[in-house]
Amino acid sequence: MSSKPIWPAEPDGRPVAPVAVMASVGKLEADMKAALLEAYDIPVQVVQSALQDRFSSSVFGNYLMQTDLLVPEDRGEEALALLSSEGESEEEEPLE
């Protein structure tokens, strides 16, 4: 079993700044995308926050949650490329 990638640090010891690569209303989707990035040794933080608006609180009686995926700034482009290519295959063979 592999361990999660460690968030990198600047030379002065401060953590590398995070950048958001995805926002989702579903935690399950965010967790699956985070697992994909971690499989490529990209550290990920999954952060949830409430979407506060009058409609959702009056209709649903609570706030909807937004889930953001944050990665180190220097790995942002790589993470976006992986997320955008997910599900694409270089060679697609027809099912028999």
VOMAR-560407 format. One record per residue: residue number from 1; residue in three letters; x, y, z of N, C-alpha, C, O in turn. Coordinates in Angstrom, 2 decimals, always signed. Example, Ala and Ser with C-alpha at 12.3 -4.5 7.8 and 13.67 -1.06 7.14 Angstrom:
2
[1, "Ala", [+13.19, -5.69, +7.80], [+12.30, -4.50, +7.80], [+13.20, -3.30, +7.80], [+14.24, -3.32, +8.46]] [2, "Ser", [+12.85, -2.25, +7.08], [+13.67, -1.06, +7.14], [+12.90, +0.03, +7.87], [+13.41, +1.14, +8.04]] 
//
This chain:
96
[1, "Met", [+0.85, -1.17, +0.00], [+0.00, +0.00, +0.00], [+0.89, +1.24, +0.00], [+1.80, +1.35, +0.83]] [2, "Ser", [+0.65, +2.14, -0.92], [+1.48, +3.34, -1.01], [+0.95, +4.44, -0.10], [-0.24, +4.48, +0.21]] [3, "Ser", [+1.85, +5.32, +0.30], [+1.43, +6.42, +1.15], [+1.07, +7.62, +0.29], [+1.45, +7.70, -0.88]] [4, "Lys", [+0.34, +8.56, +0.90], [-0.05, +9.76, +0.16], [+1.18, +10.63, -0.08], [+2.08, +10.67, +0.75]] [5, "Pro", [+1.21, +11.32, -1.23], [+2.33, +12.23, -1.50], [+2.38, +13.34, -0.45], [+1.34, +13.80, +0.04]] [6, "Ile", [+3.57, +13.76, -0.12], [+3.77, +14.81, +0.88], [+3.73, +16.17, +0.20], [+4.32, +16.36, -0.87]] [7, "Trp", [+3.03, +17.14, +0.84], [+2.94, +18.49, +0.29], [+4.33, +19.10, +0.31], [+4.98, +19.09, +1.36]] [8, "Pro", [+4.81, +19.63, -0.80], [+6.17, +20.19, -0.86], [+6.30, +21.50, -0.10], [+5.31, +22.19, +0.16]] [9, "Ala", [+7.54, +21.83, +0.24], [+7.83, +23.06, +0.97], [+8.79, +23.93, +0.17], [+9.59, +23.44, -0.62]] [10, "Glu", [+8.67, +25.23, +0.40], [+9.61, +26.20, -0.20], [+10.96, +26.04, +0.51], [+11.03, +25.41, +1.57]] [11, "Pro", [+12.04, +26.60, -0.07], [+13.35, +26.50, +0.58], [+13.37, +27.05, +2.01], [+14.15, +26.60, +2.85]] [12, "Asp", [+12.51, +28.03, +2.29], [+12.48, +28.61, +3.65], [+11.60, +27.81, +4.60], [+11.43, +28.20, +5.76]] [13, "Gly", [+11.03, +26.68, +4.13], [+10.24, +25.82, +5.00], [+8.73, +26.03, +4.91], [+7.97, +25.19, +5.40]] [14, "Arg", [+8.28, +27.12, +4.30], [+6.84, +27.36, +4.15], [+6.28, +26.40, +3.11], [+6.97, +26.06, +2.14]] [15, "Pro", [+5.03, +25.95, +3.29], [+4.42, +25.08, +2.27], [+4.26, +25.82, +0.94], [+4.01, +27.02, +0.92]] [16, "Val", [+4.40, +25.09, -0.16], [+4.16, +25.66, -1.49], [+2.70, +26.10, -1.55], [+1.82, +25.41, -1.03]] [17, "Ala", [+2.44, +27.24, -2.16], [+1.08, +27.77, -2.26], [+0.18, +26.79, -3.02], [+0.60, +26.20, -4.01]] [18, "Pro", [-1.08, +26.62, -2.55], [-2.01, +25.75, -3.26], [-2.70, +26.48, -4.40], [-2.80, +27.71, -4.40]] [19, "Val", [-3.16, +25.71, -5.38], [-3.96, +26.24, -6.47], [-5.14, +25.29, -6.67], [-4.98, +24.07, -6.61]] [20, "Ala", [-6.32, +25.85, -6.89], [-7.51, +25.03, -7.10], [-7.52, +24.50, -8.52], [-7.35, +25.26, -9.47]] [21, "Val", [-7.73, +23.19, -8.67], [-7.79, +22.59, -10.01], [-9.17, +22.06, -10.34], [-9.44, +21.69, -11.49]] [22, "Met", [-10.06, +22.01, -9.34], [-11.41, +21.52, -9.60], [-12.34, +21.94, -8.47], [-11.95, +21.97, -7.30]] [23, "Ala", [-13.56, +22.28, -8.83], [-14.62, +22.53, -7.86], [-15.78, +21.62, -8.20], [-16.16, +21.50, -9.37]] [24, "Ser", [-16.33, +20.97, -7.20], [-17.41, +20.02, -7.42], [-18.41, +20.14, -6.29], [-18.05, +20.48, -5.16]] [25, "Val", [-19.67, +19.87, -6.60], [-20.68, +19.85, -5.54], [-20.67, +18.49, -4.85], [-21.16, +18.37, -3.73]] [26, "Gly", [-20.12, +17.46, -5.48], [-20.12, +16.12, -4.91], [-18.79, +15.72, -4.31], [-17.75, +15.80, -4.97]] [27, "Lys", [-18.81, +15.30, -3.06], [-17.59, +14.86, -2.39], [-17.07, +13.56, -2.99], [-15.86, +13.36, -3.08]] [28, "Leu", [-17.97, +12.66, -3.39], [-17.55, +11.40, -3.98], [-16.72, +11.63, -5.24], [-15.66, +11.03, -5.41]] [29, "Glu", [-17.19, +12.51, -6.12], [-16.43, +12.83, -7.34], [-15.08, +13.42, -6.99], [-14.06, +13.06, -7.58]] [30, "Ala", [-15.06, +14.34, -6.02], [-13.80, +14.97, -5.62], [-12.84, +13.94, -5.04], [-11.64, +13.99, -5.33]] [31, "Asp", [-13.34, +13.00, -4.24], [-12.47, +11.96, -3.67], [-11.89, +11.07, -4.76], [-10.73, +10.66, -4.67]] [32, "Met", [-12.68, +10.75, -5.79], [-12.18, +9.92, -6.89], [-11.10, +10.66, -7.68], [-10.08, +10.08, -8.06]] [33, "Lys", [-11.32, +11.95, -7.93], [-10.33, +12.75, -8.66], [-9.05, +12.90, -7.82], [-7.95, +12.86, -8.36]] [34, "Ala", [-9.21, +13.06, -6.51], [-8.05, +13.17, -5.62], [-7.23, +11.88, -5.65], [-6.00, +11.93, -5.66]] [35, "Ala", [-7.90, +10.74, -5.67], [-7.21, +9.46, -5.73], [-6.42, +9.32, -7.04], [-5.31, +8.79, -7.05]] [36, "Leu", [-6.99, +9.81, -8.13], [-6.29, +9.79, -9.42], [-5.00, +10.60, -9.33], [-3.93, +10.14, -9.74]] [37, "Leu", [-5.10, +11.83, -8.79], [-3.92, +12.68, -8.70], [-2.87, +12.08, -7.77], [-1.67, +12.14, -8.05]] [38, "Glu", [-3.31, +11.51, -6.66], [-2.37, +10.88, -5.73], [-1.67, +9.69, -6.37], [-0.52, +9.39, -6.04]] [39, "Ala", [-2.36, +8.99, -7.27], [-1.73, +7.87, -7.98], [-0.56, +8.34, -8.83], [+0.35, +7.56, -9.13]] [40, "Tyr", [-0.58, +9.60, -9.23], [+0.53, +10.20, -9.99], [+1.45, +11.02, -9.09], [+2.19, +11.88, -9.58]] [41, "Asp", [+1.42, +10.75, -7.80], [+2.27, +11.41, -6.80], [+2.09, +12.92, -6.75], [+3.04, +13.66, -6.50]] [42, "Ile", [+0.86, +13.37, -7.00], [+0.54, +14.79, -6.86], [-0.20, +14.96, -5.55], [-1.29, +14.42, -5.38]] [43, "Pro", [+0.37, +15.72, -4.60], [-0.32, +15.94, -3.33], [-1.63, +16.70, -3.56], [-1.69, +17.61, -4.40]] [44, "Val", [-2.67, +16.32, -2.82], [-4.00, +16.93, -3.00], [-4.58, +17.24, -1.63], [-4.45, +16.47, -0.69]] [45, "Gln", [-5.23, +18.39, -1.54], [-6.05, +18.72, -0.37], [-7.49, +18.81, -0.86], [-7.78, +19.50, -1.84]] [46, "Val", [-8.39, +18.11, -0.17], [-9.81, +18.17, -0.48], [-10.44, +19.08, +0.57], [-10.41, +18.79, +1.76]] [47, "Val", [-11.02, +20.20, +0.11], [-11.56, +21.21, +1.02], [-13.04, +21.41, +0.72], [-13.43, +21.66, -0.42]] [48, "Gln", [-13.86, +21.29, +1.76], [-15.30, +21.49, +1.60], [-15.71, +22.82, +2.22], [-15.20, +23.22, +3.26]] [49, "Ser", [-16.64, +23.49, +1.56], [-17.21, +24.72, +2.10], [-18.67, +24.80, +1.70], [-19.09, +24.23, +0.69]] [50, "Ala", [-19.45, +25.50, +2.50], [-20.88, +25.62, +2.25], [-21.14, +26.66, +1.17], [-20.54, +27.73, +1.16]] [51, "Leu", [-22.04, +26.31, +0.25], [-22.51, +27.27, -0.74], [-23.72, +27.95, -0.11], [-24.79, +27.36, -0.02]] [52, "Gln", [-23.56, +29.16, +0.30], [-24.62, +29.85, +1.02], [-25.43, +30.72, +0.08], [-24.95, +31.75, -0.42]] [53, "Asp", [-26.64, +30.30, -0.16], [-27.55, +31.14, -0.93], [-28.96, +30.93, -0.37], [-29.24, +29.91, +0.26]] [54, "Arg", [-29.81, +31.87, -0.61], [-31.16, +31.81, -0.05], [-31.96, +30.65, -0.62], [-32.75, +30.03, +0.09]] [55, "Phe", [-31.76, +30.35, -1.91], [-32.55, +29.30, -2.54], [-32.29, +27.94, -1.89], [-33.23, +27.28, -1.46]] [56, "Ser", [-31.02, +27.52, -1.81], [-30.74, +26.19, -1.28], [-31.13, +26.07, +0.18], [-31.62, +25.01, +0.61]] [57, "Ser", [-30.94, +27.12, +0.96], [-31.29, +27.02, +2.38], [-32.79, +27.03, +2.59], [-33.27, +26.39, +3.53]] [58, "Ser", [-33.54, +27.73, +1.75], [-35.00, +27.75, +1.93], [-35.65, +26.50, +1.36], [-36.65, +26.03, +1.91]] [59, "Val", [-35.12, +25.95, +0.27], [-35.71, +24.76, -0.35], [-35.25, +23.48, +0.36], [-36.07, +22.62, +0.67]] [60, "Phe", [-33.94, +23.37, +0.59], [-33.41, +22.14, +1.15], [-33.27, +22.18, +2.68], [-33.04, +21.15, +3.30]] [61, "Gly", [-33.42, +23.35, +3.28], [-33.30, +23.47, +4.72], [-31.87, +23.46, +5.22], [-31.64, +23.50, +6.43]] [62, "Asn", [-30.91, +23.41, +4.32], [-29.50, +23.47, +4.71], [-28.70, +24.02, +3.53], [-29.27, +24.39, +2.50]] [63, "Tyr", [-27.43, +24.08, +3.69], [-26.57, +24.60, +2.64], [-25.97, +23.45, +1.83], [-25.63, +22.41, +2.39]] [64, "Leu", [-25.83, +23.65, +0.55], [-25.13, +22.70, -0.29], [-23.63, +22.85, -0.03], [-23.17, +23.93, +0.35]] [65, "Met", [-22.90, +21.78, -0.23], [-21.47, +21.82, -0.01], [-20.73, +21.84, -1.34], [-21.08, +21.12, -2.27]] [66, "Gln", [-19.70, +22.67, -1.42], [-18.81, +22.68, -2.58], [-17.50, +22.04, -2.14], [-17.01, +22.33, -1.04]] [67, "Thr", [-16.95, +21.19, -2.96], [-15.68, +20.53, -2.65], [-14.65, +20.99, -3.67], [-14.85, +20.85, -4.88]] [68, "Asp", [-13.54, +21.52, -3.18], [-12.45, +21.98, -4.04], [-11.26, +21.06, -3.90], [-10.97, +20.55, -2.82]] [69, "Leu", [-10.56, +20.84, -5.01], [-9.30, +20.11, -4.98], [-8.17, +21.12, -5.12], [-8.14, +21.89, -6.08]] [70, "Leu", [-7.25, +21.10, -4.17], [-6.10, +21.99, -4.20], [-4.84, +21.16, -4.36], [-4.68, +20.12, -3.72]] [71, "Val", [-3.95, +21.62, -5.22], [-2.65, +20.97, -5.43], [-1.57, +22.04, -5.31], [-1.86, +23.23, -5.41]] [72, "Pro", [-0.31, +21.62, -5.11], [+0.77, +22.61, -5.09], [+0.82, +23.39, -6.40], [+0.61, +22.84, -7.48]] [73, "Glu", [+1.09, +24.68, -6.28], [+1.09, +25.57, -7.44], [+1.96, +25.05, -8.58], [+1.60, +25.17, -9.75]] [74, "Asp", [+3.11, +24.47, -8.24], [+4.03, +24.01, -9.28], [+3.58, +22.70, -9.95], [+4.20, +22.26, -10.91]] [75, "Arg", [+2.50, +22.09, -9.44], [+1.96, +20.86, -10.06], [+0.58, +21.09, -10.67], [-0.06, +20.14, -11.12]] [76, "Gly", [+0.12, +22.34, -10.67], [-1.22, +22.66, -11.15], [-1.48, +22.28, -12.59], [-2.50, +21.66, -12.89]] [77, "Glu", [-0.57, +22.62, -13.49], [-0.77, +22.32, -14.90], [-0.81, +20.81, -15.14], [-1.63, +20.32, -15.93]] [78, "Glu", [+0.05, +20.08, -14.47], [+0.08, +18.63, -14.60], [-1.24, +18.02, -14.10], [-1.79, +17.11, -14.72]] [79, "Ala", [-1.73, +18.53, -12.97], [-2.99, +18.04, -12.41], [-4.15, +18.33, -13.36], [-5.00, +17.46, -13.58]] [80, "Leu", [-4.20, +19.53, -13.90], [-5.27, +19.88, -14.84], [-5.24, +18.99, -16.08], [-6.28, +18.58, -16.58]] [81, "Ala", [-4.04, +18.70, -16.57], [-3.91, +17.83, -17.74], [-4.43, +16.43, -17.44], [-5.12, +15.83, -18.26]] [82, "Leu", [-4.10, +15.90, -16.27], [-4.59, +14.57, -15.88], [-6.10, +14.56, -15.74], [-6.76, +13.63, -16.21]] [83, "Leu", [-6.65, +15.58, -15.10], [-8.10, +15.63, -14.90], [-8.85, +15.80, -16.21], [-9.93, +15.24, -16.38]] [84, "Ser", [-8.28, +16.57, -17.14], [-8.97, +16.79, -18.41], [-8.86, +15.58, -19.33], [-9.72, +15.40, -20.20]] [85, "Ser", [-7.83, +14.76, -19.16], [-7.67, +13.59, -20.02], [-8.27, +12.33, -19.42], [-8.26, +11.28, -20.05]] [86, "Glu", [-8.80, +12.42, -18.20], [-9.39, +11.25, -17.56], [-10.52, +10.70, -18.41], [-11.39, +11.44, -18.87]] [87, "Gly", [-10.50, +9.41, -18.60], [-11.55, +8.76, -19.40], [-11.22, +8.67, -20.87], [-11.88, +7.93, -21.61]] [88, "Glu", [-10.21, +9.40, -21.32], [-9.81, +9.33, -22.72], [-8.82, +8.19, -22.87], [-8.01, +7.92, -21.98]] [89, "Ser", [-8.88, +7.53, -23.99], [-7.99, +6.42, -24.26], [-7.25, +6.70, -25.56], [-7.83, +7.22, -26.52]] [90, "Glu", [-5.98, +6.35, -25.57], [-5.20, +6.58, -26.79], [-5.68, +5.67, -27.92], [-5.79, +6.10, -29.07]] [91, "Glu", [-5.98, +4.42, -27.59], [-6.47, +3.48, -28.58], [-7.82, +2.95, -28.10], [-7.92, +2.34, -27.03]] [92, "Glu", [-8.81, +3.18, -28.89], [-10.13, +2.66, -28.54], [-10.45, +1.54, -29.50], [-10.52, +1.73, -30.71]] [93, "Glu", [-10.66, +0.34, -28.93], [-11.01, -0.82, -29.74], [-12.50, -1.08, -29.58], [-13.04, -0.96, -28.48]] [94, "Pro", [-13.16, -1.43, -30.67], [-14.60, -1.72, -30.57], [-14.84, -2.96, -29.74], [-14.04, -3.89, -29.74]] [95, "Leu", [-15.97, -2.95, -29.03], [-16.37, -4.13, -28.26], [-16.89, -5.18, -29.21], [-17.57, -4.87, -30.19]] [96, "Glu", [-16.59, -6.41, -28.93], [-17.04, -7.50, -29.82], [-18.29, -8.13, -29.28], [-18.82, -9.07, -29.89]] 
//
